[in-house]
């Protein structure tokens, strides 16, 4: 399998394993089955069971088209909605334990998923998947065109250490958090922060610590209240653990 070495904005290299083509195809087929099941249920229950098809016979063409678009819209937007709601996974991807991630190590945004969805027309729909398959094989990071446009790739989560294990810290029961906005961070963000911080401290790279502090402020909107960059980052990590362990 292809190994993805992702260099984050904090200059930390993180190694992921790209999802295999087989897993991606199987996830696609599972998602196709889900969408097919939805269509069958809608057709059987609403159109025949509730007699909507008979009502549509009395409608004009535009009204019929509007109803069909309304009912089948979830099929068209399936991957966009699910990847946005499930943080890079559809039902098929979740079953196959693969996930869409940003190649800079951060959590993909709705805009990234939207770009993947738009290019799906070229990658999959118009070319029967040939364009997507060729681009995945040919690209260095196993990306289809939609991934290249969105700055994403698909990785496997199989046999990986749970990311929570790498960021877990002991929090005293009496601990009072300082920065509630820390919940804007993802587990992956917290891991990158912790690894970068520990590396910078070990190398006495105070410039990197300052850059890391600035990046945290930019991403979360939090402002350093301690006056000390190291104390600020330590508090961020403790607060993140506090809120995520309470959830």
N, C-alpha and C positions, 0 to 999 in steps of 0.2 A: 504494500500500500504506500501511496505517496505521503511523505512527511512534510508538513507545512511548518516552516520556521517563520513565525510572525514577529516582526520588530515593532514594538509598540511606540507610542509617542514619548514614552519615558526611556526609550532605548533599551528595553528589556526584550530578550528573545524568548518566545514561548513556542514550544513544539507541540503541534497537533498532528493527528493522523487523519488524512482526508478520507471521507467516506468512499467506499468502493463504488464503481459503476453499477455493480450488481445490486448493492443495497439501495442506491438511488433509484434504479429502475423498479425494484420491488416496492419501494415506498410509493412511487408514482402509481403503480398498479393497485396497491391497497387504497390509495386515495381515490383512484378511479372507481373502485368498487363502492366506496362510501358515497361518492357522488351519484353513481348509478342507483344505489339503494334509495337515496333521497328522491330521485326522479320517479322511481317506481312507486314509492309511498305517496308522493304528491299526486301522481297521476291516478292511482287507485282510490285514495281517500277523498281528495278534493274534487278532482274532475269527474270521477264516476260515482264515488260514494255520496258526495254532496250535490251532484248534478250540475256542477259549474259548467261542464261542457255543453249542456242543453241551454243554459243561459247565454253562453257565448255565441250560440248559433243565431241568436236574435240581435247580436251586437254588430256594429260596423267593424271594418278591418282594424282601424287604429285602436279601438277598445280591446279587441281580442289580442292584438300584439302587446298592448300595455299589461294585460293580465298575465300573459305568458312570460314577459320580461320580469314582472314582479315575482312570480313563483320560481323562476329559474335563475334569478340573480345570485342566490347563494352558491350555485354551481360555478358560475363565472368568477366569483370573487373568493372562492373557497380557499385557495392557497394564500392569498393576501390576508384574509381575515384570520385564518388559523395561525399563520406564522407570526402575525402581529400580536395575537392574544396569547400564544403559547411560547413566545420568545424564541422564534426561529424553527418551530416544529409544526408540522401538520400531524394528523392522526397516524398517517403512514410513517412519517419520519420518527414519531415518538415510538411506535412499535419496533422500528428497525434501529432505534437508538442512534439516530443521526440528527444533526442540527446545523442550521445556518448561523454563521458567525461573521463578524467583521474581520478583515485581515489585519486591522490595527489592534486587535485584541479586545476591543470594547463591544458592548451590546449593540447589535444592529438596531437601527431606528425604523419607524414606519416608512420613511422615505426610501430606505435601502430595500425593504420588502416590496415597496411599490415598484421600484426600478426592476427588480427581479420578475415581478408579475407582468409588467409591460413587455419585457423582452421574451417572456414565455411564448408570446405569439410567434416570434421568429424561431426560438430555440426548439419549441415543441409543436405548436399547433400547425403552422404552415409547412413545416418540414418533416412532420411525423417523428420528431425527436432527433433527426439525423444531425442537424446543425448543433444542437446541444451536446449530443454524444461526441461529435468530432472535436468540438471546442474543449470539452472536459478532458479528452485524451491528449489533445495537443498542448493545453495550457500547463504552465509550471505548477500552478496551485489548484489544479483540477476544477477549473471554473468554466461554467457555460457563459454565454454572452451576458446574460442577466446578472451573473455574479461579478463579471468584470465591470459592468456599468455601475453596480451597486457597491463595489468594493467588498464583496463577501465571498465566502466559500462554504462548502458543506463538510463538516467533520464528523467523525464517529465518536460516540461516547462510550463505546464498549471497552471494558477492561481498564477504564480510566479511574484514577483515584478521585473520589468525590471532592469537588473543589472546596466544599465547606471545610474539609479536613485541613486544608492549607491555610485557612484564615481564622480558624477557631481560636479564641482566646478566653481565658478564665475571667469571668466578670463577677465581682463581689456583689452579693445580694443587695447591699446598700448603695451600689453605684448609681449616680445620677447623671444621665447623659446631658451633653451640652449642645449638640448640633442635631436637631430633629431632621434637618434636610439631608442628612447622610443617607437616608433611605432611597435617595435618587440613584445611588450607586448600585451596581449589580454585584453578584459574587465575584465575577471575573474582574471587575474594576477593583474590588477590595483586595483580591489576590495580587493584582499587578502593583497596587500601591504598597502592599506589605513587602513584596519581593524587592521592589525598587528601593524602598526605604531601608530595608535591612542591608541591601547591597551598598547603598550610598553611605550608610553609617560605618559599615565595615571598612570601606575604602576612604573614609573621611572626606567624601565628596559633598561638601556643603552646598556647592552650586547646584548639584542635582537635587538636593533636598529642597532648596528654594524653588527650583523649577517644578518639582512635584507638588509643593504647597500651592503654587500659583495655578497649576492644572486642576487641582482639587477644587479650588475656589471658582475657577471658570466653569467647571462641569456642574457643580452643585449649587452655586450661588452663595455658598457659605463664606463668611469672612473670619479670618483668624482673630480670636479674642484673647489668646494667650500672649501674643507678642513674640513667642518663640516657635520657630518653624517645626522643630522636632517634637515639642510638646503638642503642637497643633495636630500633627499627623498621628501621633500616638492616640490622641483623644478621638480623632476621626475613626481609627480602627476599633477602639473600644466601643464607641457609640454605635458603629455598624454592627458589631457583635451583639451589643445590648438589644438593639431593635430587632435584628434577625432571629435571635434566640427567643425573643418574646413572641414572635409571630407564629 
